[in-house]
Amino acid sequence: MRRRLFSQLLPWFLALSLLPIGAVLLATWQAQEEFQNERLFADLRARAELARHFLADSIRAGDRNTVQSFLVRALDATGTRLTVIGADGTVWAETHEAVEIMGNHSDRLEVRAALRGEVGESRRFSRTLGREVWYVAVPVRGLDGKPMAVVRAALPDEAVQPLRFRSLFRILALALA
């Protein structure tokens, strides 16, 4: 009789003890994901703003050769994909693709936001690269103060995945300890 009662109650006790642990793990994972996303966007924003700082005069002067040359050096130094996009959506310079084959970028969420004078952020599928990519775009203002171009920094999602898996592993290791 005691054994039967124990075997009937054991699943309930296990469920009642594992449910809060699972809820805490899920909340921890979601908080970690949110923190990593915010950190990644902040890092990309800093890279885009740094590139904008160095390129603003060349962009205002329409010196696309200097802009392209800078992007190539920046890619070598940081590994960051950078794109400079004009107010009409045409790509002026790019680290990974020839600008001649790139389409108009005026429909990209982050570019539209930057052309309104805001910082644009998005995580979406890149038609150019054929994969999920994180983007941050910052406006380059002309002498009249209006956005005349955009500097965009991007990072493919697979560059972020190892960090996510390490975090998940740590959370699971803590749960099992």
N, C-alpha and C positions, 0 to 999 in steps of 0.2 A: 504494500500500500504506500509506504513512504517513497519507495523508488518510483512508483508510478506518478505520484504527486510531484516529485523532483523533476522527472522527465517532462511533465506537462508545464511546469513553471519555468524551467531553464530557458526555453526560447524567448519567453516574455522578459525575463531578467536580462538576457543578452541584448534583446532589441532595445529595452529601456536604457541600458548602459551605452550601447553603441550609437544610438540615435543622437544624443548630444555631442558625442565625439565627432561624428560625421558632420553635424551642423557647424561645429567650431572649425573643422578642417575646411569645409566649403567656404565659410566666411573668411578664413585666413587666406585661402587661395584667391578668392575674388579681390580681397584687399591688396594682395601682392600683385595681381594682374593690373589693377588700377594704378598702383604706385609705379610699376614698370612702364606702363603706357605713358603716364605723365612725365616720367623721367626721360623716356625716349623722345617724346615730342619736344621737351625742353632742350635736349641735346641737339636735335635737328634744328631747332629754332636758333640756337647759339651759332651753329655752323652756317646757317643761311644768313644771319645778321652779320657775322664776321666777313663772309664773302661779299655781302652788300656794301659793307664799310670800305673794303678795298676796291670794289668795282664801280661804285656810284659815279665817280667822275668820268670814267671810260664809257659807262652806259649813257650818261647824259650827253657825252660828245659823240655818241654813235660809233665808237671805235670797237667794232665787233672782233677784230683780230686780237686786240689786247685782252678783251674779255675771254675769248676762247683760250688764249695762251694761259691766262690766270687759272681758268677752270682745270686745264690739264695738270698744271703744277699742284693745284689744290687736291686733285684726285690722287696724285702720287703721294702727297703728304698725309692725307686723311682717309682715303678710301671712300669718301662720300660722293655720291652721285649729285652733281649740281647742274642746274638748268637755268638759263636766263631767258625770259619770255617777254616779248614786247607787249604793249598795251592792247594791240590788236590780236594777240594770241599766237603770233608767229614766234618760233623758237629762234633765238639769236645765237645761242651757244649751248653746248651740251657736252658732258664728259663721256657718255657711253655710246652715243649714236651720232650719225651724221645729220646735221640740221636739215639738209635737203630732203631727207626721207621722212622727217617727223611732221606729223599733221599739226593743224591749228590746236592750240591748247586752251582756247578761251572758254571751253566748256568744262574744264576741270574745276572741281569744287574749291580746292585750295588756291588756284589761280584767280578765280572769280572773287574770292574773299580778299586776296591781296590787292587786286585792282580796285576794290572799294576802299582801300587804305587800311585794312585789317591784316592780322596774321592769320593765314589759312592753314588748317590742319586737316589731313584725311588719311585714312587707311583704306586702300581699295586695290582692285585688280588693275595692273598696268597693261594697257594694250601693246605698248612698245616692248616691254620686257617679258610679257606673258606670265606674270606672277603677281602675288600680293605684295604691295609696297606701302611703306609709311612715307608721308610727304608733309613738309612744312614750307610754306611760301610767304615771303615778306615783300612788301612793296618797296620800289625804288622811286622816290619822289623827284619830280622835275623841279626846276627853279621856281615854278609857280605853286609848288606844294602839292600838286596832284600826282597820283601814281602814274608813272610813264612806262614802268617795266616791273618785272617780278624776278626775284632770285629765289629759287626753290632747291631745297635739299631733300634727298630721298635715301631710304635704306630698305633693301628687300627684307621681307618678313623672315626668310630663312636665316638671316644674320642675327635675328632676335631669338629664334627658337632655342638655341643652347642655353641661354640665360633662363628662359621659362622652364626648361626641363630640369635645370639645376635647382630652381626654386621649388618645383613640384617634388623633386626627390628629397629635398631638405624637410619640407612639410610632412611628407609621408614618413620619413625617418624619425622625426619628432613624435609623430602619432604612434609609431610602433615601439618607441623607447619606453 
